[in-house]
C-alpha cells in the first residue's frame, strides 16, 4: 500500500484510542438509552432491543476506535505535511507548508484529560480547505505548529 | 468560581492580551435578540407555576446566565501579537489556539457598529485567503488598539513586498483590448443559447397568480369551449385529416422552436452586448451589458485555473467559452470569471496566455482513464436495478416483458458510461494539469501546478480492491479531481506536483507577477 519512496508514517498517540472510545461511547449513549426504553415498553420478547443494540454499541465504541487508530498516520516533512487515514475510504493528503493559511490547535475536554490535541491546517483550496490531524500529544501539536510557522516565515526570506 | 476557570490553561505557553471588558456589554446588548426565545420559554415556564413574582426572576436568571457565559468566554479569550504571527486562543471547554502568520494576512478590516462606536470600541477582522472563509475576529478592542494592530500588520507586510518586488517585471501600463464581441458574435451566441425558460416562467406565473385569472388555466375543456365560442369547431379539427393535423403539429412545434431562439437571443443581448475584455496593469477588465452595464476587474494573479467549455453543436463550428477560476475574495458569488463567452480556440488561448496559462501542446499529452473505473461504477448500478426488477415481478405482479424494459435502462447507463470514458482525458506537463471531461458539454480544466493548495489520494472500498485511486487537487475557487488512475500513477503524479508546489510559497505567487 505504502509508497516506496515516501518516508514511514508516524502513528498517532496511543491515547487517541482511549479518547475516541470515550467520545464515541458518550455520543452513542442516547441509542442505548432509547433501546432500554423500548425494552421497558415490552413490545417484543425481553432482550430483543437491548441485546443487539448493545452488541453493536460495544463494537462501535470499543473495537472501531482501535482500528481507526491503526489506519491513521502522518508524516511531518521539511516542507509538507502528509495525513493518511481510513481503510474502507482511504485518503492520503499532502499539504505543502507554503500553502497553509493558518493553523489551529484544538483541545476538547476529553483531549485535555489525556493530554492530546488536534492540529488543523487551513488552505485556500475549495477541496480540503481544512485538513485535521487529531490524537497528537499536546506538546507535539505545538511543536508541529511552530515548525510549520517557522517554515512559512523562512520560505519568504 | 471553580478552580479550572480561575486558572486558565495556557495552550501556547505565552501570555496574551484580553479583549476590552466593555466589549462584554456591547456583545451582550447586541446579542439580546437571540435571547428572545429562551426568555419567552422562561416566561411561559414561570406562568405555569402560578406565581407572578417568578416571571421577573426567570428573566433575570436567563440574562444572568447569558452574561455569565459571555464573561467566561471573555476570560478564556486571549490574543497575542507575536514576532511572526497573530495568535488567538479561545473556547470555554473546547480550547482552540489559532496561529495566523503575518504573510498570510490579506487585509485587516476595522468595523464600528453604532453601539460599539458609542463606547469607543471596534471590531477587528483578519482576513486570510482561507478556503472556508473562517478567519479571526477580535470582538471588541478599543479603536486605538485596532489602529495599532492594523498599522503593525501593514508595516510587517510592507517589509515583504519590498523583498518580493525585486523579480517583478514591469508590465505595460496601457489598456490593451484582448477580446471583444461584435453584434454578430453576440447573435451567434444567442442562437446557441436556445432556451425555453420563458415557458417555465409563464407557467410558474400562471400557477402563482391563477387566482387572478378569470378561468382555470389548466382546464383544456374550457380552452376548447373558448375556441368553439369564437367559431372554431373543435370536432372539425379532429376530422380535418392526418395531413392537416401534422401541419398543425408542425406549426406548433416550429413556433415553440422560434420562441426558444428568440428568448435565447434576447437574453444574450441583454447580458453580453458590447462585450469587451481589456488587459490593464491591474488585471483583466471586462465590460458588458445592454441596459445594466457591468464592469469587473480581476487581478491577473488571482487566476487559479482556466476552464474551456464547448457544446455538442458549437464545437463543430470551433466555438468555445473561457472562464477563469479565481480566489474571489471581493465577491463571493462570482468565483468564475467569464473571460470569453464565445471565441475560437486561437482567440481563447491568447487570453489565457495573458493570464499565464498556456494551451496544451496537442492532444498526445492527454491520456485516457482506466476503463475499469467506469465498469466498477456500472456494476454498482446492477444490484439495485436487479432488485427493483425482481420486486416488480413478485410484488406488483407485473409481467416479465415490461419489467425487462428496466434492463434497457442499464443498457442506456452503460452507453452513457462508455461515452464518458471515451471523452475523459487527463494529463500534465511541467507547468500545468489538464482534465477534459463530458461528452455532451465538453469541459477542459487547465490548472497551473503552482496554484495547487493540497493533493489527496482517495480510494473507495471497491477502487481499493482493484488498485484504482483518484487524485483530488485543492484549488482556490474550484476543484480538480482526476479519477480512474492506477495507484502508482496517482502517487507518481502527486510526487511530481508536490515537488514543484512545495518549493514556492503561496504568498509569493499571489502578490507578484
Boltz contact constraints between the chains, C-beta under 6 A:
constraints:
  - contact:
      token1: [A, 3]
      token2: [B, 491]
      max_distance: 6.0
  - contact:
      token1: [A, 79]
      token2: [B, 502]
      max_distance: 6.0
  - contact:
      token1: [A, 80]
      token2: [B, 502]
      max_distance: 6.0
  - contact:
      token1: [A, 88]
      token2: [B, 461]
      max_distance: 6.0
  - contact:
      token1: [A, 89]
      token2: [B, 460]
      max_distance: 6.0
  - contact:
      token1: [A, 90]
      token2: [B, 459]
      max_distance: 6.0
  - contact:
      token1: [A, 90]
      token2: [B, 464]
      max_distance: 6.0
  - contact:
      token1: [A, 91]
      token2: [B, 456]
      max_distance: 6.0
  - contact:
      token1: [A, 91]
      token2: [B, 458]
      max_distance: 6.0
  - contact:
      token1: [A, 92]
      token2: [B, 457]
      max_distance: 6.0
  - contact:
      token1: [A, 93]
      token2: [B, 454]
      max_distance: 6.0
  - contact:
      token1: [A, 93]
      token2: [B, 456]
      max_distance: 6.0
  - contact:
      token1: [A, 94]
      token2: [B, 455]
      max_distance: 6.0
  - contact:
      token1: [A, 94]
      token2: [B, 498]
      max_distance: 6.0
  - contact:
      token1: [A, 95]
      token2: [B, 454]
      max_distance: 6.0
  - contact:
      token1: [A, 96]
      token2: [B, 501]
      max_distance: 6.0
  - contact:
      token1: [A, 96]
      token2: [B, 502]
      max_distance: 6.0
  - contact:
      token1: [A, 98]
      token2: [B, 505]
      max_distance: 6.0
  - contact:
      token1: [A, 98]
      token2: [B, 506]
      max_distance: 6.0
  - contact:
      token1: [A, 99]
      token2: [B, 453]
      max_distance: 6.0
  - contact:
      token1: [A, 99]
      token2: [B, 506]
      max_distance: 6.0
  - contact:
      token1: [A, 101]
      token2: [B, 104]
      max_distance: 6.0
  - contact:
      token1: [A, 101]
      token2: [B, 128]
      max_distance: 6.0
  - contact:
      token1: [A, 101]
      token2: [B, 129]
      max_distance: 6.0
  - contact:
      token1: [A, 101]
      token2: [B, 130]
      max_distance: 6.0
  - contact:
      token1: [A, 102]
      token2: [B, 98]
      max_distance: 6.0
  - contact:
      token1: [A, 102]
      token2: [B, 100]
      max_distance: 6.0
  - contact:
      token1: [A, 102]
      token2: [B, 128]
      max_distance: 6.0
  - contact:
      token1: [A, 103]
      token2: [B, 99]
      max_distance: 6.0
  - contact:
      token1: [A, 104]
      token2: [B, 96]
      max_distance: 6.0
  - contact:
      token1: [A, 104]
      token2: [B, 98]
      max_distance: 6.0
  - contact:
      token1: [A, 105]
      token2: [B, 97]
      max_distance: 6.0
  - contact:
      token1: [A, 106]
      token2: [B, 96]
      max_distance: 6.0
  - contact:
      token1: [A, 107]
      token2: [B, 95]
      max_distance: 6.0
  - contact:
      token1: [A, 108]
      token2: [B, 94]
      max_distance: 6.0
  - contact:
      token1: [A, 109]
      token2: [B, 93]
      max_distance: 6.0
  - contact:
      token1: [A, 122]
      token2: [B, 130]
      max_distance: 6.0
  - contact:
      token1: [A, 123]
      token2: [B, 131]
      max_distance: 6.0
  - contact:
      token1: [A, 123]
      token2: [B, 453]
      max_distance: 6.0
  - contact:
      token1: [A, 123]
      token2: [B, 454]
      max_distance: 6.0
  - contact:
      token1: [A, 123]
      token2: [B, 474]
      max_distance: 6.0
  - contact:
      token1: [A, 124]
      token2: [B, 129]
      max_distance: 6.0
  - contact:
      token1: [A, 124]
      token2: [B, 131]
      max_distance: 6.0
  - contact:
      token1: [A, 124]
      token2: [B, 453]
      max_distance: 6.0
  - contact:
      token1: [A, 124]
      token2: [B, 476]
      max_distance: 6.0
  - contact:
      token1: [A, 125]
      token2: [B, 131]
      max_distance: 6.0
  - contact:
      token1: [A, 125]
      token2: [B, 453]
      max_distance: 6.0
  - contact:
      token1: [A, 125]
      token2: [B, 454]
      max_distance: 6.0
  - contact:
      token1: [A, 125]
      token2: [B, 474]
      max_distance: 6.0
  - contact:
      token1: [A, 125]
      token2: [B, 475]
      max_distance: 6.0
  - contact:
      token1: [A, 125]
      token2: [B, 476]
      max_distance: 6.0
  - contact:
      token1: [A, 126]
      token2: [B, 131]
      max_distance: 6.0
  - contact:
      token1: [A, 126]
      token2: [B, 479]
      max_distance: 6.0
  - contact:
      token1: [A, 127]
      token2: [B, 472]
      max_distance: 6.0
  - contact:
      token1: [A, 127]
      token2: [B, 474]
      max_distance: 6.0
  - contact:
      token1: [A, 127]
      token2: [B, 479]
      max_distance: 6.0
  - contact:
      token1: [A, 128]
      token2: [B, 454]
      max_distance: 6.0
  - contact:
      token1: [A, 128]
      token2: [B, 456]
      max_distance: 6.0
  - contact:
      token1: [A, 128]
      token2: [B, 474]
      max_distance: 6.0
  - contact:
      token1: [A, 129]
      token2: [B, 131]
      max_distance: 6.0
  - contact:
      token1: [A, 129]
      token2: [B, 132]
      max_distance: 6.0
  - contact:
      token1: [A, 145]
      token2: [B, 99]
      max_distance: 6.0
  - contact:
      token1: [A, 149]
      token2: [B, 84]
      max_distance: 6.0
  - contact:
      token1: [A, 149]
      token2: [B, 85]
      max_distance: 6.0
  - contact:
      token1: [A, 149]
      token2: [B, 99]
      max_distance: 6.0
  - contact:
      token1: [A, 149]
      token2: [B, 101]
      max_distance: 6.0
  - contact:
      token1: [A, 152]
      token2: [B, 101]
      max_distance: 6.0
  - contact:
      token1: [A, 153]
      token2: [B, 84]
      max_distance: 6.0
  - contact:
      token1: [A, 155]
      token2: [B, 505]
      max_distance: 6.0
  - contact:
      token1: [A, 156]
      token2: [B, 103]
      max_distance: 6.0
  - contact:
      token1: [A, 156]
      token2: [B, 160]
      max_distance: 6.0
  - contact:
      token1: [A, 156]
      token2: [B, 505]
      max_distance: 6.0
